[in-house]
Amino acid sequence: MKTLDDILQEQFTPEQRTEISRLAKEKIASIRLKHVRKNQHVTQKALAQSMGLSQSALSELERRPNITLNVLQRYIEALGGRVEIRAIFPEGAEELLV
């Protein structure tokens, strides 16, 4: 049985595979941020206003495959939440950002 990687290797050039990977990462990031926003019952327009962005800028932000921690923190805080980050080690966890 062929895996997805086998099929991608056979049917697409390295450039096409790179683009497919980029688009997939972008879509996954978009789904995650949208999911958080929708779970808070906030429209894209309302969140954009809260963050001081245009709706199109927020839409673009939600589609980015990578965002900075600062942007993520602003996004979550505009939804009324806060970002917490912990480093997990065998001997315990340390809070990095609360």
C-alpha positions in Angstrom: 0.0 0.0 0.0 1.4 3.4 -1.0 1.6 6.2 1.6 0.7 9.8 0.9 4.5 10.6 0.9 5.0 7.9 -1.8 2.3 9.4 -4.0 3.6 13.0 -3.5 7.1 11.8 -4.4 5.9 10.1 -7.6 3.4 12.7 -8.8 4.8 16.1 -7.8 8.1 18.0 -8.3 10.0 19.1 -5.2 8.7 22.7 -5.8 5.1 21.5 -6.0 5.6 19.4 -2.8 7.0 22.5 -1.0 4.0 24.5 -2.1 1.6 21.8 -1.1 3.3 21.7 2.3 3.1 25.4 2.7 -0.6 25.5 1.8 -1.4 22.7 4.2 0.4 24.4 7.1 -1.4 27.7 6.3 -4.8 25.9 6.2 -4.1 24.2 9.6 -3.1 27.4 11.2 -6.2 29.1 9.9 -8.5 26.5 11.2 -6.9 26.6 14.7 -7.2 30.4 15.1 -10.7 30.5 13.6 -11.7 27.6 15.9 -10.6 29.5 19.0 -12.3 32.7 17.8 -15.6 31.0 16.9 -15.6 29.1 20.2 -15.6 32.5 21.9 -18.5 33.5 19.7 -16.6 36.5 18.3 -16.9 37.5 14.6 -13.8 38.3 12.6 -15.1 41.9 12.2 -15.4 42.4 16.0 -12.0 40.9 16.7 -10.4 43.0 14.0 -11.9 46.1 15.6 -10.7 45.1 19.0 -7.2 44.5 17.7 -7.1 47.7 15.7 -6.9 45.9 12.4 -9.0 45.8 9.3 -11.0 42.7 8.8 -8.9 41.7 5.8 -5.7 42.1 7.9 -7.2 39.8 10.5 -8.2 37.3 7.8 -4.7 37.3 6.6 -3.3 36.9 10.1 -5.6 33.9 10.6 -4.3 32.2 7.5 -0.6 32.6 8.3 1.2 29.3 8.9 3.4 31.0 11.6 2.8 34.0 13.8 4.9 35.5 16.5 4.2 35.0 20.1 3.4 38.7 20.5 0.7 38.5 17.8 -0.7 35.3 19.3 -0.8 37.0 22.7 -2.6 40.1 21.2 -5.1 37.9 19.4 -6.0 35.8 22.5 -6.1 38.9 24.8 -8.5 40.6 22.3 -10.7 37.5 22.7 -10.6 38.0 26.5 -8.1 35.3 27.3 -4.5 35.0 28.1 -1.6 32.9 26.8 0.2 30.6 29.1 3.4 28.8 28.1 5.2 26.1 30.1 8.4 24.3 29.5 8.1 20.6 30.5 11.1 18.7 31.8 11.4 15.3 33.4 11.9 16.9 36.8 8.9 19.3 36.4 7.5 22.2 34.5 8.4 25.9 34.5 6.0 28.7 33.6 7.5 30.9 30.8 4.7 33.3 30.1 1.5 33.9 32.1 
